[in-house]
């Protein structure tokens, strides 16, 4: 008989998780964004995790971790209850539903807390993931990281029709 794979779990971020999240972030950027960004761009992007603003953003937002047998394998950060700031999974589990599980949990939490929309600044690599979940592109952005320029797309998903009714009255 075949062995069943362990099921992923979810838990909140703890300060001791920071180094593991840095490693997931950097591995994800370096490996998963390879088709969309040059090596120099990915190096500049990955280096952002060494900046103290990374730790601050993870700690100040609502950050959830996906775990497998207790080991973090991905994370998502929701800022101000409506902006998906980070969503990264370890390359070894990419395409296995971990990102979807993290996103679904954050969308439910945001909606339960009264959010009417979610936004994100999606990399070219992540854009199809967010489009599959109902996000629509709002504008293209160009970001300077050291000597490199990277493009991403600000995207939005409405969670309720309530916001539409506000504008029509």
N, C-alpha and C positions, 0 to 999 in steps of 0.2 A: 504494500500500500504506500502511496505517496504521502510525504509529510505535508501538512498544511503550513503555509507561510504565516509568520506572526502578523497580527493585525496592528496597523499603526494607531497610535494614541495621540491625544492632544493635551497640552498642559500650558499654563502661563509661563512666561519668561521669568527666570530668576537671575540675579546678578552673576552668579557663578557660571551661567551659560554663555556669557559674552564671548569668550575666546572661541568656543565652538561655533557660534553664529558668524564670527569673523571668518572662520575657516570655510563654513558652508557658503557664505557670500562670495569669497574669493574663488573658490573652486567652481561655483556656478558661473560666475562672470567669465572666468578664463576658459572653461570648457563648453558651456552651453551657448555662449554668444559668439562662438568662433566663426559662424557663417555670416554674421551680420556686422561685426566690428573687427577692425584690424588688431594685430597683436599689441601695438602701441596704445590704441584706444582702450583695449581690455585691461592692460596693465595700469593705465591711469585711473580707470574705473575701479578696479580691484583695490588700488591703493587708498581709496576713500574709506575703506574699513579700518585703516590704521589711524585715521583722524579721530579726535575725541568727539566730534559731532556725531559720528556713527553710534557710539555708545549712548550718547544723550538721546538720539532719536529712538533707539530701540527701547531705552528705559522709560522715556516719557510717553510713548504711544502704548496702545493696547497691543502687546506682542504675544502671539501664541506660537508654540513650537509643536511640530509633528515629531513624534518619537517612534522608534522601532526598538522594542525590548529595552525601553528606557533611554535610548541614545537619540539625541536630536538629529533629525535628517532634513529638516526644513523649517522655515519660519515666515510669519507674516506680521506686519505692523500696521495698525490702523491709527491714524493721527486725527485728532479732533472729531472722532466718530464718523468721518466721511471720506477720508483720504487714505487709500491703500499706499503706504509709503514704501514698504519693503515686501516682496514676496520672492523668496529664493528657496530652492530645494537642492540637495546634494546631487551632483551629476549621476551618482550611482543609483538613484531612485527616480530620476527624471522620467516622465511618461507613465508613471505607475499610479497616478491619481492623488499624489501627496499634495501638490499645489491646489488641486480642485478641493480636496478636503479642507485645507487651510482657508481658502477663499470662501467656501460655503459657510464655514463656522463664523467668519468675520462678517459676512453679509447678514446672517441671522442675528448676530449680536448688534450690529449697527441698526438694523430695522427695529429690533426690540427696544433699542434706546432712542427711537424716534427719528432716525436718519431718513431723509426722503430721497437721497442720492448718494452715490459713491463716485469718487474720482480717483484717477491714478495718472502717473506719468510713466507710460509703458515704453520699455525699450523696444527696438524693432524685433527682438527675439520674443518678447512677452506679448506683443500686440495681438497675435492670433489667439492666444489663451484668453485674453480679456474680451476680444470680439465674440468668441464662442459663448461667453457669459452675458452677452447683451450690452457691452460697453460700446459707445460710439465715439469716434475720433472727433475732437474739438479743434485742435491745432497742433502743428508740428513745432518742436522746440529744438534749439541748438544750445548745447551746454559746453562751456569751456572747463576742461580739467587739466590744469597745468598747460602743457604745450599742445594738448589734443582737443579736438572738437568732437562731440558725440551728439547724435540726434535721438530724440524720443518723441512720443506723442501723448499729449494730454487727452485723456479719455474720460467719459462720464456714463454712468448708468443710473437711470431713475428707478427708485425702489417702489414708489407709489405714484398714483395719479394726482395726489393732493397738491403737489407743486404746480402741475398744469392748471388746476382749477384756480389757484391764486392769481395766475396771470390772466385768466380769461374773465375775471369778475371786474 
